[in-house]
Amino acid sequence: MSKRTILVADDDASIRLVLSQALTRAGYDVLPMSNIATLWNHVSRGEGDLLITDVMM
């Protein structure tokens, strides 16, 4: 079974970093991003198994 990929979208770099590090240590592939345009590119290509995002983003 392949690793699951989690998209982490947050405009706050420190939150993005902490989440990405914790999820990577837990065994997930993580795609961190800081803006909606990048997020939309990944989502439109069907990438990621789960999305964690900032409510205000």
C-alpha positions as CSV (number, residue, x, y, z in Angstrom):
1,M,0.0,0.0,0.0
2,S,1.3,3.4,-0.9
3,K,1.6,6.3,1.5
4,R,-1.3,8.7,1.7
5,T,-0.8,12.3,0.7
6,I,-2.1,15.1,2.8
7,L,-2.4,18.7,1.4
8,V,-1.7,21.3,4.0
9,A,-2.8,24.8,3.0
10,D,-2.2,27.6,5.4
11,D,-1.0,31.2,4.8
12,D,0.9,31.0,8.2
13,A,4.3,29.6,7.5
14,S,4.9,28.4,11.1
15,I,1.6,26.4,11.2
16,R,2.3,24.9,7.8
17,L,5.7,23.8,9.0
18,V,4.5,22.3,12.3
19,L,1.7,20.4,10.6
20,S,3.9,19.2,7.8
21,Q,6.6,18.0,10.2
22,A,4.2,16.1,12.4
23,L,2.4,14.5,9.5
24,T,5.6,13.5,7.9
25,R,6.8,11.9,11.1
26,A,3.5,10.0,11.3
27,G,4.3,8.5,7.9
28,Y,2.4,10.6,5.4
29,D,3.5,12.4,2.3
30,V,2.7,16.1,2.7
31,L,2.3,18.8,0.1
32,P,2.4,22.1,2.0
33,M,1.1,25.3,0.2
34,S,0.6,28.9,1.2
35,N,-2.1,30.1,-1.3
36,I,-5.4,29.2,-2.8
37,A,-4.0,29.2,-6.4
38,T,-1.5,26.5,-5.6
39,L,-4.1,24.5,-3.7
40,W,-6.5,24.6,-6.6
41,N,-3.8,23.4,-9.0
42,H,-3.2,20.3,-6.8
43,V,-6.9,19.6,-6.2
44,S,-7.8,20.0,-9.9
45,R,-5.2,17.4,-10.8
46,G,-6.8,15.0,-8.2
47,E,-3.8,15.1,-5.9
48,G,-4.0,14.4,-2.2
49,D,-6.1,12.1,-0.1
50,L,-6.9,14.6,2.6
51,L,-6.9,18.4,2.8
52,I,-6.1,20.4,6.0
53,T,-6.7,24.1,5.5
54,D,-7.0,27.3,7.4
55,V,-10.7,28.4,7.7
56,M,-9.9,31.9,6.6
57,M,-7.9,30.9,3.6
